[in-house]
């Protein structure tokens, strides 16, 4: 992920960057997420029962896929130099397009859509994040994510 002077961020708007690395979504990760969120719906944690569904097996929670965005942002987006801290600021749009089957690999592609200096030293960045599933045409998730950077 490139780190650039804040004055150069606008040069990256709508320019594709390298994707993140691939990340395996195995049953252990899904089970841990189910335990953390108390969401034990069978489609996520019961392989035998999930095999009888159109998915043919367990799938990751949509919110598990979404929760990986924080990790992926650091890998596949441009950020300003001299960050004191970055803060998740929200999202303008989020769509789950394709379920992530157990033992799939996912990665993200990020595109800077806008950057605004809200106050001196506070930059609000909007990134489009597309989470891809290895071997699938349609992405798992598409989102517009807002990040606030506090810079020196």
Secondary structure by P-SEA (a helix, b strand, c coil): ccccccccccccccccccccccccccaaaaaaaaaaacccccccccaaaaaacccccccccaaaaaaaaaaaaacccccccccccccccccccccccccccccbbbbbbbbbcccccccccbbbbbbbbbbbcccccccccccbbbbbbbcc
